[in-house]
Amino acid sequence: GKTGRFREQGIALCNVADSLLFLEKRPDAARYFQRARDVATGHGFASVECQACTGLGRIMILEGKKEGVDLLRHALALAPLTEKDDGYCEKDVLHRLIEELFKDRNSIDEVEALVPCFQEAAQAESRRMGTLCSLELLSLYSSARLHEARGKPLE
């Protein structure tokens, strides 16, 4: 129906934005992500809003703006509400947020809370796929980095 078309429009806008971001056309990508976010919030599509906020957060981070991390946190809060995406939003946002938080020594407590969530989501993805997925390897790397940052020996 009409609602589905709005969801598809939001997904298409995010896909165009991702392509523009890949081509390093950040201002154009930001406009498309913002349009997708507007569609998503106007029609209640958490997965599209999650993807749009993740993209906007990535752009802000690339531009050195601290608000980017807040957008990633918002995207993570939306992740449990996403519809039919097999947890993609959650895994993607967790990975990006953890990587960004590792850059700030004052955020290590937040990283410590997120790493087990990332590991669990990545392990579920590996089970779903029936093979070890790359995100599970990244989650293990995040765990090792956390132990190193905390000065703890690996178990």
C-alpha positions in Angstrom: 0.0 0.0 0.0 0.8 3.6 0.3 2.7 3.1 3.6 5.0 0.6 1.9 5.9 3.1 -0.8 7.0 5.6 1.8 9.2 2.9 3.4 10.7 2.0 0.0 11.3 5.7 -0.7 13.2 6.0 2.6 15.3 2.9 1.8 16.0 4.3 -1.7 17.1 7.6 -0.3 19.4 5.9 2.1 20.9 3.8 -0.7 21.5 6.9 -2.8 23.0 8.6 0.2 25.3 5.7 0.9 26.5 5.8 -2.8 27.1 9.5 -2.5 29.1 9.0 0.7 31.2 6.3 -1.0 31.9 8.9 -3.7 32.9 11.4 -0.9 30.1 13.8 -1.8 29.2 14.4 1.9 26.9 17.4 1.5 24.7 15.6 -1.0 24.8 12.4 1.0 23.7 14.3 4.1 20.8 15.9 2.3 19.6 12.4 1.1 20.0 10.9 4.6 18.1 13.8 6.1 15.3 13.4 3.5 15.2 9.6 4.4 15.0 10.5 8.1 12.2 12.9 7.5 10.2 10.2 5.6 11.0 7.7 8.3 10.0 9.8 11.3 6.9 11.0 9.4 5.7 7.5 8.8 7.2 5.5 11.7 9.8 3.4 10.0 12.4 2.7 12.6 14.8 0.8 10.3 14.9 3.6 7.8 15.4 6.2 10.6 18.1 4.0 12.1 19.9 3.8 8.7 19.5 7.5 8.1 20.8 8.5 11.6 23.7 6.1 11.1 24.6 7.8 7.8 24.2 11.3 9.2 26.3 10.3 12.3 29.1 8.9 10.0 29.2 12.2 8.0 29.3 14.3 11.2 32.1 12.2 12.6 34.1 12.5 9.3 33.6 16.2 9.6 34.9 16.2 13.2 31.5 17.0 14.8 30.8 15.4 18.2 27.1 15.3 17.4 27.8 12.3 15.2 28.3 10.0 18.1 24.9 11.2 19.5 23.2 10.3 16.2 24.8 6.9 16.4 23.5 6.5 20.0 20.0 7.5 18.7 20.3 5.0 15.9 21.2 2.3 18.4 18.2 3.2 20.5 16.0 2.7 17.4 17.6 -0.7 16.5 15.3 -2.9 18.7 12.3 -1.2 17.0 13.4 -2.0 13.4 11.2 -4.0 11.2 12.4 -7.1 9.2 16.1 -6.3 9.0 17.5 -9.4 10.8 19.3 -7.1 13.3 21.4 -5.4 10.6 20.8 -1.9 12.1 21.9 -3.0 15.5 25.1 -4.8 14.4 26.1 -2.0 12.1 25.5 0.8 14.6 27.1 -1.1 17.4 30.3 -1.6 15.3 30.4 2.0 14.2 29.6 3.4 17.7 32.2 1.2 19.4 34.9 2.2 16.9 34.2 5.8 17.5 34.0 5.6 21.3 37.4 3.8 21.4 38.9 7.1 20.2 37.8 8.8 23.5 39.4 7.3 26.6 36.6 8.8 28.7 34.1 6.6 26.9 35.6 3.2 27.9 32.8 2.5 30.3 30.2 2.9 27.5 32.4 0.7 25.3 32.5 -2.0 28.0 28.7 -2.0 28.1 28.3 -2.2 24.3 30.9 -4.9 23.4 29.0 -7.8 24.8 25.9 -6.7 22.9 27.9 -6.5 19.7 29.3 -10.0 20.4 25.9 -11.4 21.0 24.4 -9.8 17.9 27.3 -10.9 15.7 27.2 -14.5 17.1 23.5 -14.6 16.3 24.3 -13.5 12.7 26.9 -16.2 12.4 24.4 -18.8 13.6 21.8 -17.5 11.2 24.2 -17.7 8.3 25.6 -21.0 9.3 29.2 -19.7 9.1 31.5 -17.3 10.9 30.6 -13.8 9.7 33.0 -10.9 9.5 31.1 -9.0 12.2 31.8 -11.7 14.7 35.5 -11.3 14.0 35.1 -7.6 14.5 33.3 -8.1 17.7 36.1 -10.3 19.0 38.6 -7.6 18.0 36.6 -5.1 19.9 36.7 -7.3 22.9 40.5 -7.6 22.7 40.8 -3.9 22.3 38.6 -3.4 25.4 40.8 -5.7 27.4 43.9 -3.9 26.2 42.4 -0.5 27.1 41.4 -1.8 30.6 44.8 -3.3 31.1 43.3 -6.7 31.7 44.8 -10.0 30.4 42.8 -11.9 27.9 40.9 -14.8 29.4 
